[in-house]
Amino acid sequence: MITMPNYATSSIAAASPTQRNNKTLVVGLTGGIGSGKTAVSDWFAAQGIDIIDADVIAHKVVAKGSPTLRQIQKKFGDWALTPTGEMDRAAVRTHVFTHPEALIDLEAITHPAIREAAKAQLLASTSPYAILSAPLLIEGAEAGLAHLCQRILVVDVTEDTQMTRASLRDDQSVQKIKAIMSNQLSRDERNRHADDVVLNEGDLPTLYAKLEPLHQDYLTLAQQLKYAVE
């Protein structure tokens, strides 16, 4: 169960004006590849909780004709776009993989846009609390998404389970899965950043049974936050 924080001294009490005005508890959801993060977010969504998905936002902010995509084109050149005016993801991905400085430039363009879009969606949230889901929530310090959250929920699995699930789900090679995992925090490091950890080594009913008490605790925390910021 969750230990209820003292809001007089907690980070919530010192939250930004945006967070205080919104009065919405934000739970950051993350986990390594193959952890079952999507199954967790889908369950919370079924309980009526708003899900802000950083992956979805990341795609939207570079949509055809968007200001962010125009900045990318200006920085990298026309080759970053397909003939139809969309972002050439494969070309950009290959370029930043071989040019580390280009990745820094790309993130300097995209991360602020992702953060602002996430903040706007959080402000528009009407559920008792909101879930901010991001695979690199903890690693992506430049995006600043973790700073929008009052709690971090990690979906935890062993590395063997990650390999098995990821290879079955996406038909990816072991080498590619290992490369993705190398860009993510280790299991121990990720869990050290968590307020709550859900071990997802079983079936879906087992997972859902672990999520239900967390949901009830988050509802209680959300009520405490509402009264603390009034």
Backbone bond lengths (Angstrom), bond angles and torsions (degrees), N, CA, C in turn:
res aa  C-N    CA-C-N  psi(-1)  N-CA   C-N-CA  omega(-1)  CA-C   N-CA-C  phi
1 M - - - 1.467 - - 1.521 110.30 -
2 I 1.309 116.38 158.97 1.447 121.33 -177.43 1.515 110.58 -85.20
3 T 1.323 116.04 136.77 1.454 120.64 170.92 1.517 108.68 -81.81
4 M 1.310 116.86 123.03 1.452 120.50 -176.99 1.525 110.58 -71.61
5 P 1.333 117.52 126.84 1.454 119.45 -177.96 1.521 112.28 -75.36
6 N 1.315 115.26 159.66 1.459 121.81 172.68 1.514 107.63 -86.34
7 Y 1.315 118.59 106.09 1.452 121.20 -173.19 1.524 113.09 -70.01
8 A 1.291 117.33 -14.11 1.464 118.68 177.37 1.522 110.85 -67.95
9 T 1.354 116.63 -26.84 1.459 120.29 -177.88 1.512 112.46 -122.80
10 S 1.320 118.13 2.02 1.461 120.48 -175.23 1.506 111.59 -81.27
11 S 1.380 114.42 171.46 1.462 120.32 177.43 1.522 110.86 -66.09
12 I 1.323 117.05 -24.34 1.458 119.59 178.68 1.517 110.05 -66.13
13 A 1.320 116.40 -41.03 1.456 119.04 179.44 1.518 111.17 -63.61
14 A 1.344 115.87 -28.41 1.464 120.71 -179.88 1.514 111.95 -99.65
15 A 1.332 117.28 18.42 1.463 121.08 -177.42 1.513 111.03 -65.62
16 S 1.332 113.75 163.83 1.450 119.71 179.33 1.514 110.14 -66.65
17 P 1.358 118.58 161.30 1.462 120.42 177.67 1.518 112.38 -55.81
18 T 1.347 116.09 -36.37 1.463 119.33 179.21 1.508 110.45 -60.98
19 Q 1.357 116.20 -46.03 1.449 119.44 -179.70 1.520 111.11 -65.55
20 R 1.327 117.93 -43.23 1.457 120.55 -177.35 1.528 111.04 -65.05
21 N 1.333 116.60 -42.00 1.455 119.57 -178.90 1.525 111.61 -67.19
22 N 1.334 115.60 -32.45 1.449 118.99 -178.22 1.526 111.68 -73.05
23 K 1.341 117.44 -30.36 1.455 123.13 179.60 1.523 112.66 57.95
24 T 1.312 116.67 26.01 1.451 121.01 -177.90 1.521 110.62 -111.00
25 L 1.322 116.64 125.36 1.456 120.62 172.76 1.522 108.55 -68.12
26 V 1.321 116.78 129.67 1.465 121.51 179.27 1.525 108.46 -113.43
27 V 1.325 115.49 120.42 1.456 121.80 177.98 1.523 108.27 -105.43
28 G 1.320 116.41 117.68 1.452 120.47 177.12 1.513 109.58 -79.84
29 L 1.328 116.37 130.85 1.464 122.09 -178.74 1.521 109.06 -115.86
30 T 1.331 116.20 127.17 1.452 119.03 179.42 1.523 109.62 -149.93
31 G 1.318 114.80 171.13 1.460 121.74 -179.64 1.510 108.96 172.28
32 G 1.303 116.92 157.02 1.454 120.81 -179.67 1.516 112.27 -71.52
33 I 1.324 116.21 171.63 1.455 121.48 178.03 1.530 109.44 -57.37
34 G 1.334 115.43 135.27 1.456 119.92 178.89 1.510 115.14 77.68
35 S 1.329 117.71 9.06 1.467 120.01 -177.26 1.528 112.95 -78.71
36 G 1.331 116.66 -22.43 1.466 119.57 -176.27 1.510 112.75 97.81
37 K 1.328 116.21 23.68 1.463 120.68 -179.25 1.526 111.72 -59.96
38 T 1.331 116.70 -38.36 1.463 120.19 -179.92 1.527 111.01 -65.38
39 A 1.325 117.08 -39.84 1.463 120.20 177.82 1.523 110.47 -61.87
40 V 1.329 116.57 -36.85 1.458 120.78 179.02 1.526 110.82 -68.70
41 S 1.330 116.81 -47.48 1.466 119.27 -179.47 1.524 111.08 -64.81
42 D 1.332 117.44 -35.61 1.467 120.57 177.51 1.528 110.64 -63.58
43 W 1.336 116.93 -38.03 1.467 120.01 179.14 1.519 110.24 -65.84
44 F 1.331 117.33 -45.30 1.457 119.65 178.90 1.532 110.85 -62.74
45 A 1.326 116.67 -38.58 1.465 120.29 177.83 1.524 110.67 -61.73
46 A 1.331 116.79 -37.59 1.465 121.01 179.11 1.528 111.68 -67.11
47 Q 1.328 116.90 -19.96 1.471 120.87 176.37 1.524 111.39 -87.99
48 G 1.331 116.62 3.57 1.455 120.45 178.55 1.512 114.24 90.21
49 I 1.330 117.70 15.10 1.458 122.22 -179.03 1.528 109.53 -91.77
50 D 1.327 115.94 132.72 1.463 120.63 178.79 1.524 110.11 -69.71
51 I 1.335 116.00 133.01 1.452 122.54 179.41 1.525 108.94 -111.17
52 I 1.318 116.64 120.72 1.457 121.82 174.33 1.521 106.06 -103.35
53 D 1.319 116.84 112.11 1.461 122.46 -172.30 1.524 109.57 -102.32
54 A 1.333 116.39 113.69 1.463 120.95 -177.18 1.524 112.11 -64.43
55 D 1.330 117.31 -31.44 1.465 120.14 178.08 1.526 110.40 -64.77
56 V 1.322 116.18 -43.64 1.470 120.63 178.93 1.527 109.65 -63.75
57 I 1.326 116.50 -43.36 1.463 120.83 178.94 1.516 110.81 -61.65
58 A 1.334 116.51 -42.80 1.469 120.94 -178.36 1.521 111.72 -59.52
59 H 1.324 116.38 -33.38 1.468 119.81 177.30 1.532 110.79 -75.99
60 K 1.319 116.46 -38.96 1.465 119.89 -176.60 1.524 112.53 -68.19
61 V 1.344 117.01 -37.44 1.472 118.99 -174.84 1.523 112.01 -69.39
62 V 1.340 117.25 -17.40 1.473 119.39 177.62 1.530 110.39 -111.24
63 A 1.323 116.30 25.40 1.463 120.24 177.88 1.525 110.86 -63.90
64 K 1.291 115.95 158.62 1.466 122.19 -179.42 1.531 110.72 -52.77
65 G 1.332 116.29 127.18 1.449 121.92 177.49 1.509 115.31 83.59
66 S 1.339 117.63 -0.43 1.462 120.39 -177.75 1.527 110.95 -74.80
67 P 1.342 117.48 153.72 1.467 120.57 176.72 1.523 112.55 -57.65
68 T 1.335 116.29 -37.32 1.462 119.56 -179.85 1.520 111.50 -64.77
69 L 1.323 116.32 -41.84 1.460 119.28 179.14 1.526 110.96 -66.54
70 R 1.314 117.22 -35.28 1.469 119.75 177.15 1.526 110.50 -64.90
71 Q 1.327 116.91 -36.56 1.462 119.64 176.36 1.523 111.33 -65.10
72 I 1.327 116.24 -39.83 1.467 120.67 178.26 1.525 110.25 -63.64
73 Q 1.326 116.27 -43.52 1.462 120.57 178.27 1.527 111.13 -61.65
74 K 1.321 116.18 -41.76 1.461 120.56 -179.97 1.526 111.37 -65.31
75 K 1.326 116.38 -38.08 1.459 120.84 -177.04 1.519 112.02 -76.27
76 F 1.324 117.43 -43.69 1.462 121.03 -171.62 1.529 114.24 -102.88
77 G 1.326 116.66 -24.48 1.453 119.04 -179.00 1.515 112.60 112.87
78 D 1.322 115.45 172.04 1.465 120.43 -176.83 1.521 113.26 -65.68
79 W 1.336 116.75 -22.37 1.466 119.39 -179.36 1.528 112.09 -62.29
80 A 1.332 117.77 -19.17 1.467 121.24 -179.10 1.526 112.42 -73.95
81 L 1.340 115.95 -8.03 1.465 121.17 179.70 1.520 110.35 -113.43
82 T 1.315 115.10 150.11 1.460 120.43 173.84 1.524 108.62 -78.77
83 P 1.330 118.84 167.98 1.462 121.16 177.47 1.530 113.83 -57.97
84 T 1.344 116.09 -21.72 1.468 119.81 179.88 1.529 112.45 -92.15
85 G 1.343 117.11 3.77 1.456 120.45 175.75 1.511 115.86 89.12
86 E 1.316 117.06 9.77 1.459 120.60 177.00 1.528 109.53 -96.10
87 M 1.303 116.26 163.17 1.457 119.93 178.32 1.522 109.86 -67.11
88 D 1.322 116.33 129.60 1.460 121.38 176.68 1.523 107.23 -84.30
89 R 1.318 115.90 87.71 1.461 120.87 -172.42 1.523 112.39 -62.02
90 A 1.315 115.98 -39.86 1.466 119.30 -179.12 1.524 110.75 -63.53
91 A 1.339 116.71 -43.89 1.465 120.62 -179.01 1.522 111.05 -66.37
92 V 1.327 116.33 -43.60 1.468 120.12 -179.34 1.522 110.23 -66.95
93 R 1.328 116.77 -41.36 1.463 121.02 179.52 1.531 110.91 -61.03
94 T 1.324 116.20 -44.50 1.467 120.60 178.68 1.527 111.19 -63.90
95 H 1.321 116.11 -40.04 1.463 120.75 -177.90 1.531 111.58 -65.48
96 V 1.324 117.09 -47.20 1.468 119.10 -177.06 1.522 111.19 -72.43
97 F 1.336 117.16 -23.94 1.464 120.00 178.12 1.525 110.67 -67.76
98 T 1.330 116.40 -35.02 1.468 120.92 -178.46 1.522 112.96 -97.26
99 H 1.333 117.26 -7.87 1.461 121.54 179.37 1.533 108.59 -131.52
100 P 1.331 117.83 88.63 1.474 121.07 -176.38 1.528 113.45 -55.16
101 E 1.329 117.05 -33.90 1.462 119.00 179.77 1.524 111.44 -67.25
102 A 1.332 115.80 -28.16 1.461 119.87 178.18 1.520 110.85 -69.65
103 L 1.328 116.77 -33.21 1.466 120.32 177.01 1.515 110.22 -63.83
104 I 1.320 116.38 -39.90 1.467 120.49 177.71 1.527 110.25 -62.11
105 D 1.333 116.04 -43.10 1.467 120.39 178.73 1.533 111.00 -64.00
106 L 1.332 116.15 -42.31 1.465 120.19 -179.28 1.517 110.98 -63.96
107 E 1.331 117.08 -44.56 1.458 120.69 -178.94 1.529 111.52 -67.39
108 A 1.332 116.13 -31.41 1.465 119.74 177.93 1.524 110.92 -65.01
109 I 1.320 116.51 -25.15 1.467 121.90 178.19 1.526 111.26 -87.51
110 T 1.336 116.12 -46.98 1.466 119.73 -171.58 1.524 114.06 -82.52
111 H 1.320 117.86 -36.85 1.463 119.74 -174.25 1.528 114.03 -61.16
112 P 1.328 119.79 -45.62 1.473 118.28 176.79 1.524 112.54 -59.99
113 A 1.332 116.52 -37.51 1.460 120.04 179.45 1.522 111.11 -66.36
114 I 1.329 116.20 -41.07 1.465 120.52 178.41 1.521 110.52 -64.09
115 R 1.320 116.27 -44.15 1.468 120.60 -179.06 1.533 110.61 -62.41
116 E 1.329 117.84 -45.64 1.459 120.31 -178.11 1.523 111.31 -65.91
117 A 1.331 116.85 -37.90 1.464 119.85 178.01 1.523 110.76 -67.02
118 A 1.335 116.39 -38.50 1.464 119.97 177.85 1.519 110.72 -64.97
119 K 1.329 116.96 -42.47 1.461 120.70 178.31 1.521 111.14 -61.59
120 A 1.331 117.00 -40.54 1.465 120.47 179.82 1.526 110.60 -64.41
121 Q 1.327 116.89 -41.44 1.463 119.56 179.35 1.529 111.46 -67.87
122 L 1.319 116.48 -36.22 1.460 119.58 177.51 1.519 111.09 -65.55
123 L 1.319 116.44 -40.20 1.462 120.06 177.96 1.523 111.60 -64.24
124 A 1.327 116.02 -29.93 1.461 120.56 -178.83 1.524 112.50 -85.68
125 S 1.326 117.08 -6.41 1.461 120.76 -177.72 1.526 110.99 -64.43
126 T 1.328 115.52 139.28 1.465 121.17 179.64 1.530 112.59 -119.86
127 S 1.325 117.42 -0.32 1.464 119.71 179.26 1.524 110.18 -80.63
128 P 1.322 118.62 165.25 1.470 120.88 -177.26 1.523 113.31 -55.75
129 Y 1.305 116.72 -36.05 1.461 122.47 171.74 1.515 107.14 -147.02
130 A 1.321 117.26 170.80 1.461 120.56 -177.10 1.519 110.00 -126.71
131 I 1.327 115.35 151.08 1.463 122.21 175.74 1.523 108.30 -107.51
132 L 1.328 116.95 125.63 1.464 122.40 173.69 1.522 106.89 -106.06
133 S 1.325 115.79 105.83 1.459 121.76 -173.73 1.527 110.21 -98.52
134 A 1.338 116.35 127.77 1.465 120.74 179.60 1.523 109.05 -154.18
135 P 1.330 117.75 127.11 1.466 119.93 -179.20 1.523 113.04 -63.99
136 L 1.337 116.80 -30.29 1.464 121.50 179.18 1.527 110.29 -114.90
137 L 1.305 115.95 40.53 1.468 120.73 -177.69 1.523 111.64 -56.84
138 I 1.319 116.04 -43.22 1.458 121.12 -177.78 1.523 110.45 -84.39
139 E 1.333 116.28 -42.72 1.464 120.22 -179.22 1.521 111.78 -67.18
140 G 1.350 117.05 -36.36 1.455 121.14 -173.43 1.507 112.75 -79.95
141 A 1.329 116.19 61.41 1.463 120.03 -176.35 1.520 111.80 -61.21
142 E 1.327 116.69 -32.35 1.463 119.25 -176.96 1.528 111.46 -66.35
143 A 1.321 116.34 -30.30 1.461 118.98 179.68 1.523 110.79 -72.49
144 G 1.334 116.27 -24.05 1.454 120.24 177.53 1.511 114.33 70.45
145 L 1.330 117.83 16.40 1.458 119.74 -175.94 1.531 111.67 -68.32
146 A 1.313 117.21 -35.63 1.467 119.64 -179.12 1.525 111.28 -61.48
147 H 1.331 116.62 -27.96 1.469 120.13 -179.52 1.533 111.87 -73.65
148 L 1.328 116.86 -10.61 1.458 120.40 176.72 1.534 111.22 -87.46
149 C 1.323 116.65 -5.02 1.467 121.55 -173.86 1.521 111.41 -107.53
150 Q 1.332 114.89 147.40 1.454 120.26 173.44 1.528 112.14 -96.15
151 R 1.333 116.35 -21.28 1.466 120.96 176.51 1.523 108.52 -140.09
152 I 1.332 115.38 154.02 1.458 121.93 176.39 1.523 108.16 -120.08
153 L 1.334 115.67 123.96 1.461 122.44 176.27 1.525 108.59 -109.57
154 V 1.322 116.24 121.58 1.461 121.57 -179.98 1.523 109.79 -107.28
155 V 1.325 116.14 131.39 1.459 121.95 172.19 1.526 106.39 -92.06
156 D 1.309 115.96 117.50 1.460 121.88 -169.14 1.528 111.80 -111.63
157 V 1.333 116.03 134.82 1.464 122.98 172.84 1.526 108.35 -144.43
158 T 1.322 116.43 165.10 1.454 120.20 175.73 1.525 109.56 -74.43
159 E 1.319 116.30 161.83 1.466 120.13 178.92 1.523 110.99 -65.17
160 D 1.329 117.54 -33.72 1.467 120.12 177.70 1.523 110.43 -63.08
161 T 1.329 116.88 -40.81 1.461 120.46 177.82 1.519 110.58 -66.15
162 Q 1.320 117.31 -40.46 1.466 120.68 176.41 1.520 110.66 -55.75
163 M 1.317 116.45 -48.76 1.462 120.96 -178.46 1.523 111.14 -61.12
164 T 1.328 116.25 -45.15 1.467 120.47 -177.15 1.522 111.32 -65.07
165 R 1.326 116.88 -49.47 1.464 120.48 -176.91 1.524 112.06 -66.97
166 A 1.328 116.89 -43.32 1.461 119.96 -177.71 1.522 111.28 -65.27
167 S 1.317 117.58 -38.04 1.463 120.35 -179.67 1.523 111.42 -70.19
168 L 1.335 117.13 -34.30 1.465 120.70 178.79 1.527 111.37 -75.44
169 R 1.339 116.20 -37.68 1.466 120.78 -175.14 1.516 112.33 -72.75
170 D 1.313 116.64 -48.61 1.464 120.07 -171.73 1.518 113.86 -110.61
171 D 1.337 116.44 2.11 1.470 120.48 -178.37 1.529 110.53 53.28
172 Q 1.319 115.58 41.73 1.455 121.15 -179.26 1.522 110.38 -93.47
173 S 1.318 116.23 153.02 1.454 120.54 178.37 1.523 110.19 -72.49
174 V 1.316 115.71 156.22 1.464 120.99 178.01 1.518 109.86 -59.32
175 Q 1.323 116.18 -39.36 1.470 120.39 -179.44 1.519 111.52 -61.84
176 K 1.337 116.85 -42.85 1.458 120.08 -179.12 1.526 110.85 -68.41
177 I 1.323 117.12 -39.84 1.463 120.59 179.12 1.520 110.08 -63.19
178 K 1.326 116.58 -42.76 1.463 120.46 178.67 1.528 111.13 -63.73
179 A 1.336 116.41 -35.63 1.462 120.06 178.78 1.529 110.56 -65.91
180 I 1.334 116.35 -40.05 1.473 120.31 177.12 1.519 110.11 -64.98
181 M 1.318 116.68 -44.13 1.460 120.76 -179.14 1.527 111.59 -64.02
182 S 1.327 116.59 -31.70 1.470 119.74 -179.21 1.524 111.71 -68.89
183 N 1.343 116.65 -21.93 1.465 120.77 178.22 1.527 112.19 -88.81
184 Q 1.326 116.05 -1.48 1.452 120.88 179.10 1.524 109.37 -110.81
185 L 1.311 116.20 158.66 1.458 120.23 177.02 1.527 110.43 -61.31
186 S 1.308 115.62 153.93 1.454 119.07 173.68 1.522 109.14 -66.60
187 R 1.305 115.28 163.82 1.462 120.22 -179.50 1.525 111.45 -56.51
188 D 1.326 116.74 -47.71 1.463 120.75 -178.29 1.527 111.50 -63.97
189 E 1.329 116.86 -42.43 1.468 120.07 -179.50 1.522 111.03 -63.82
190 R 1.317 116.35 -44.12 1.466 120.34 -179.24 1.521 110.35 -61.98
191 N 1.315 116.53 -44.48 1.463 120.13 -178.03 1.525 112.44 -66.61
192 R 1.324 116.83 -29.42 1.465 119.63 178.45 1.529 111.91 -66.04
193 H 1.333 116.89 -24.98 1.460 120.94 179.41 1.528 112.65 -86.55
194 A 1.326 116.70 -6.82 1.467 120.64 -172.49 1.517 112.76 -85.86
195 D 1.327 115.03 146.44 1.462 121.28 166.62 1.526 109.68 -87.01
196 D 1.333 115.02 -34.64 1.457 121.51 -179.28 1.527 108.72 -135.02
197 V 1.325 116.51 139.28 1.461 122.11 179.39 1.523 108.87 -127.83
198 V 1.331 116.01 129.40 1.461 121.33 175.54 1.525 108.44 -113.95
199 L 1.315 116.82 118.24 1.462 121.34 177.49 1.514 108.45 -81.26
200 N 1.320 116.39 122.38 1.467 121.36 -174.40 1.521 110.62 -118.34
201 E 1.314 115.36 67.91 1.465 120.95 179.61 1.532 112.17 -104.26
202 G 1.335 116.51 -2.92 1.455 119.22 -175.91 1.517 112.44 -109.47
203 D 1.339 115.06 -153.33 1.455 120.24 -179.85 1.524 109.82 -89.25
204 L 1.346 116.39 177.32 1.456 120.51 -176.31 1.527 113.21 -63.71
205 P 1.343 119.90 -43.58 1.470 118.21 177.63 1.527 112.77 -57.44
206 T 1.327 116.60 -36.86 1.469 119.89 178.16 1.519 110.54 -65.88
207 L 1.337 115.86 -41.57 1.465 120.54 177.86 1.524 110.31 -62.90
208 Y 1.324 116.99 -47.42 1.465 120.42 -177.52 1.527 111.60 -61.33
209 A 1.327 116.79 -35.76 1.468 120.22 179.03 1.525 111.28 -64.81
210 K 1.329 117.07 -29.05 1.462 120.67 177.57 1.524 111.85 -79.48
211 L 1.331 116.49 -27.09 1.460 120.33 -177.89 1.522 112.56 -79.59
212 E 1.314 117.37 -30.50 1.465 120.44 -175.94 1.532 112.66 -57.52
213 P 1.345 119.71 -49.70 1.475 118.09 178.88 1.527 112.71 -64.59
214 L 1.328 118.06 -32.44 1.465 120.31 175.44 1.520 110.70 -63.64
215 H 1.318 115.77 -42.72 1.462 120.78 178.64 1.528 110.47 -58.91
216 Q 1.309 117.13 -45.24 1.465 120.80 179.43 1.526 111.43 -64.06
217 D 1.325 116.51 -39.21 1.463 119.93 178.39 1.524 111.28 -67.88
218 Y 1.332 116.69 -38.19 1.466 119.42 178.33 1.528 111.00 -66.26
219 L 1.325 116.72 -35.20 1.462 119.98 175.97 1.533 110.31 -62.00
220 T 1.329 115.71 -40.50 1.469 120.03 178.53 1.527 110.65 -66.61
221 L 1.318 116.78 -44.61 1.464 120.85 177.74 1.522 111.10 -61.00
222 A 1.314 115.99 -39.32 1.463 120.33 -179.93 1.521 110.85 -62.62
223 Q 1.312 116.81 -39.50 1.466 120.40 177.47 1.521 110.76 -66.53
224 Q 1.323 116.89 -40.77 1.455 120.48 177.91 1.524 110.79 -61.84
225 L 1.318 116.32 -42.39 1.473 120.39 179.18 1.521 111.00 -63.55
226 K 1.319 116.18 -41.66 1.465 120.43 -179.23 1.519 110.94 -57.32
227 Y 1.312 116.35 -44.69 1.460 119.70 -178.73 1.541 111.52 -76.87
228 A 1.340 117.56 -29.12 1.454 120.94 -177.46 1.530 112.22 -69.67
229 V 1.344 116.93 -31.03 1.457 120.18 -174.90 1.521 111.98 -97.22
230 E 1.312 118.17 -3.60 1.471 120.15 179.43 1.540 110.75 -76.98
